[in-house]
Amino acid sequence: MALKYIKTVLLLCSLLVATQSAAALWTINYPKPLDDSDARAEYPIALLKLALDKTGVNYELLPSDRILLSSKALRQLRENREVNVVWSMTDSQREKDLLPIRIPIAKGLIGLRVFVINVDREAEFARVSSKNELMNFTPLQGEEWPDTKILQANGFNVATVPNFKDAYSLLLQNKGDFFPRSVIEVSAELEGRSASLTLEPDMAVYYPTAMYYFVNKSNPTLARLIETGLNRAIEDGSFEALFKSSNEAILEQLDIKNRRIYTLDNPLLPPETPLVDERLWYVIEQ
């Protein structure tokens, strides 16, 4: 009788703990974008909301109090300050410093790059007919971006800048020849910028890479929560539906199918990258 009573008490306690856990409020802070019109953040935020909704937890998703560009956001996440989730392109060092959720949220499109150039340089780029000829031009990239090392490893002489904004300023001053931008970023970035800048119409480069959600290494519970939600969204098709609604029109607008795409090696790609899982990647049809 006493044993039965103890089992009943333990069952009630476990149910109480589970109820309290489900009712607990998760406060999740992500890096505040440049401004409210920064469309580059719309998809990662929407996907994160979708994943959290799939878990059924009670949460609030809030931007950081101040604007945090990528490098600063990653530093703050590593120090467990201001933010507890950041989305960014992966490399081996970032996966050592932080805890990656290895589901590529943009299905690899972060590595498909088209070129922002000066309007008065269009004729020069139009004469490029090979990857070797493209390497005669100087790309602009951020000092701490994985892309910089990838381009350098493939033979490009890269001009680096401290932050994202500086790249467009230097491009206008012809202190770099082109600014390779991901197909999921470039359209939103060019809106409202100088008419002296344009998109090169015929070429792109591609290197295998992934943009992940990252959390602090001390927060594996949050990582499991987001991963669980993403996997549920993949299984029920809502991940793919959101991806298509957010990106298909952009890819069509950029005429990706008809561009010459030069493939580059990525020596920074961690071996744990789930390249064999075809569900997780966008296939470029040409």
C-alpha positions in Angstrom: 0.0 0.0 0.0 2.8 2.3 0.9 4.6 1.5 -2.3 1.5 2.3 -4.3 1.1 5.6 -2.5 4.8 6.6 -3.2 4.3 5.7 -6.9 1.2 7.9 -7.1 3.0 10.8 -5.5 5.9 10.5 -7.9 3.6 10.4 -10.9 1.8 13.5 -9.7 5.1 15.3 -9.2 6.3 14.4 -12.7 3.1 15.6 -14.2 3.4 18.9 -12.2 7.0 19.4 -13.4 6.0 18.7 -17.0 3.1 21.2 -16.8 5.3 23.9 -15.3 7.9 23.3 -18.0 5.3 23.6 -20.8 4.0 26.8 -19.2 7.4 28.3 -18.7 8.2 31.3 -20.9 11.2 31.1 -23.1 12.6 34.5 -23.9 14.7 34.3 -27.1 16.7 37.3 -28.2 18.1 37.6 -31.7 20.3 40.4 -33.3 18.4 43.5 -34.1 18.6 44.2 -37.8 20.0 47.5 -39.3 16.4 48.9 -39.4 12.8 47.8 -39.6 13.0 47.6 -43.4 16.0 45.2 -43.4 14.3 42.4 -45.4 17.3 40.1 -45.0 16.2 39.2 -41.5 12.6 38.5 -42.4 13.1 34.8 -43.5 15.4 33.7 -40.6 13.0 35.3 -38.1 10.0 33.7 -39.8 11.6 30.3 -39.9 12.7 30.6 -36.2 9.1 31.4 -35.3 7.8 28.5 -37.3 10.3 26.1 -35.6 9.3 27.3 -32.1 5.6 27.1 -32.9 6.1 23.5 -33.9 7.4 22.6 -30.4 4.4 24.0 -28.6 6.5 25.9 -26.0 5.5 29.3 -24.6 8.0 31.8 -26.0 8.7 35.4 -26.8 11.0 36.3 -29.7 12.6 39.7 -29.3 15.4 41.7 -31.0 18.4 42.8 -29.0 18.2 46.4 -27.6 20.8 47.6 -30.1 21.7 46.9 -33.7 24.2 44.0 -33.9 25.9 43.2 -37.2 27.1 39.7 -37.7 30.6 39.8 -36.2 29.5 41.6 -33.1 26.4 39.4 -32.7 28.6 36.3 -32.8 30.9 37.7 -30.2 28.0 38.6 -27.9 26.6 35.2 -28.3 29.9 33.6 -27.5 30.0 35.7 -24.3 26.4 34.9 -23.5 25.3 38.5 -23.7 22.5 40.4 -25.4 21.4 37.5 -27.6 20.9 33.8 -27.3 20.4 32.9 -30.9 22.2 34.1 -34.1 21.9 32.9 -37.7 25.2 33.0 -39.6 27.3 31.2 -42.2 29.2 28.3 -40.6 32.9 27.6 -40.5 35.1 25.3 -38.4 36.0 28.1 -35.9 32.4 29.2 -35.3 31.4 25.6 -34.7 34.2 25.4 -32.1 33.1 28.6 -30.4 29.4 28.1 -30.5 26.8 25.4 -30.7 25.4 25.0 -34.3 22.0 23.5 -35.1 23.1 21.7 -38.3 20.1 22.3 -40.5 21.0 24.8 -43.3 18.2 27.3 -43.0 18.7 28.7 -46.5 19.3 25.3 -48.0 22.8 26.3 -49.1 21.8 29.5 -51.0 24.1 31.5 -48.7 26.9 30.2 -50.8 25.4 31.2 -54.2 26.8 34.6 -54.9 25.9 37.2 -57.5 27.9 40.4 -58.0 27.1 44.0 -57.2 29.2 46.3 -59.4 29.5 49.9 -60.6 27.3 50.7 -63.6 30.4 52.1 -65.4 32.2 48.7 -65.1 29.5 46.6 -66.8 31.4 46.4 -70.1 34.5 45.0 -68.3 32.5 42.2 -66.6 30.7 41.4 -69.8 34.0 40.4 -71.3 34.7 37.8 -68.6 34.4 34.3 -70.0 36.1 32.1 -67.4 36.8 31.7 -63.7 40.5 32.6 -64.3 39.4 35.9 -66.0 37.1 36.7 -63.1 40.0 36.2 -60.7 41.6 39.4 -62.2 39.0 41.4 -60.4 39.1 42.3 -56.7 36.1 41.3 -54.6 35.1 43.1 -51.4 34.4 41.2 -48.3 34.3 41.7 -44.5 37.4 41.1 -42.5 36.0 38.4 -40.3 33.7 36.7 -42.8 34.3 33.1 -43.8 33.7 34.1 -47.4 37.0 36.1 -47.3 39.1 33.0 -46.6 37.1 31.0 -49.1 37.7 33.5 -51.9 41.4 33.8 -51.0 41.8 30.0 -50.9 40.5 30.0 -54.5 43.0 32.5 -55.7 41.1 35.8 -55.4 42.9 39.0 -54.2 40.2 40.1 -51.7 39.9 43.7 -50.4 38.5 43.6 -46.8 36.4 46.0 -44.9 35.6 46.2 -41.1 31.8 46.0 -41.6 29.1 45.4 -44.1 28.2 49.1 -44.8 31.8 49.9 -45.7 31.8 47.5 -48.6 29.2 49.4 -50.5 31.0 52.7 -49.8 34.3 51.4 -51.1 32.6 49.9 -54.2 31.2 53.3 -55.1 34.8 54.7 -54.8 36.1 51.9 -57.0 38.3 50.6 -54.2 37.1 47.1 -55.1 35.7 45.7 -58.3 32.7 43.7 -57.1 30.8 42.8 -54.0 29.7 39.1 -54.1 26.4 38.8 -52.2 24.2 35.8 -51.6 21.1 35.5 -53.7 19.0 35.7 -50.6 20.5 39.0 -49.5 21.2 41.1 -52.6 17.8 42.2 -53.8 16.9 43.6 -50.4 20.3 45.3 -50.0 20.2 47.1 -53.4 16.8 48.7 -52.7 17.3 52.4 -52.1 21.0 52.4 -52.8 22.9 54.5 -55.3 21.8 54.2 -59.0 25.6 54.0 -59.7 25.4 50.4 -58.4 23.9 47.5 -60.3 23.8 43.7 -60.5 26.1 42.0 -62.9 23.5 40.0 -65.1 25.3 36.9 -66.3 27.6 35.3 -63.6 27.6 33.8 -60.1 30.0 31.8 -57.9 28.9 29.0 -55.7 30.7 27.3 -52.8 29.1 24.7 -50.5 28.3 26.2 -47.2 25.4 26.5 -44.7 23.8 29.2 -42.7 22.8 27.8 -39.3 21.1 29.0 -36.1 23.8 29.1 -33.4 23.4 29.2 -29.7 25.8 29.5 -26.8 27.6 26.3 -25.9 26.0 26.4 -22.4 22.5 26.3 -23.9 22.0 22.8 -25.4 18.4 22.8 -24.3 17.6 25.7 -26.6 19.5 24.1 -29.4 17.5 20.9 -29.0 14.3 22.9 -28.9 15.0 24.7 -32.2 16.3 21.6 -33.8 13.2 19.7 -32.9 11.0 22.4 -34.3 13.0 22.6 -37.6 12.8 18.8 -38.0 9.0 18.8 -37.5 8.7 21.6 -40.0 10.8 19.7 -42.5 8.6 16.6 -42.0 5.3 18.3 -42.4 6.4 20.4 -45.4 6.0 23.8 -43.7 9.8 24.4 -43.9 9.8 23.9 -47.6 6.6 26.0 -48.1 8.2 29.0 -46.2 11.5 28.6 -48.1 9.7 28.7 -51.4 7.4 31.6 -50.6 10.4 33.6 -49.4 13.0 32.8 -52.1 11.5 31.4 -55.3 10.5 34.7 -56.7 14.0 36.2 -55.9 15.8 33.3 -57.7 13.5 33.8 -60.7 14.2 37.5 -60.7 17.9 36.9 -60.6 17.6 34.4 -63.5 19.8 31.9 -61.7 19.0 29.1 -64.2 20.7 31.0 -67.0 23.7 32.4 -65.2 27.2 31.0 -65.6 28.0 29.6 -62.2 31.7 29.1 -61.2 32.1 26.5 -58.4 34.7 27.2 -55.8 36.2 25.0 -53.1 35.4 25.6 -49.5 38.3 24.6 -47.2 36.4 25.9 -44.2 33.5 23.6 -44.5 33.2 21.5 -41.3 33.1 17.7 -41.9 29.9 17.5 -39.9 28.0 19.5 -42.6 25.0 17.3 -43.6 25.7 17.4 -47.4 24.3 13.9 -48.0 20.8 14.8 -46.8 19.2 16.0 -50.0 16.1 17.4 -48.2 18.2 20.1 -46.7 19.7 21.6 -49.9 18.4 23.6 -52.9 19.3 22.0 -56.3 20.3 24.6 -58.9 18.7 23.5 -62.2 20.6 24.8 -65.3 
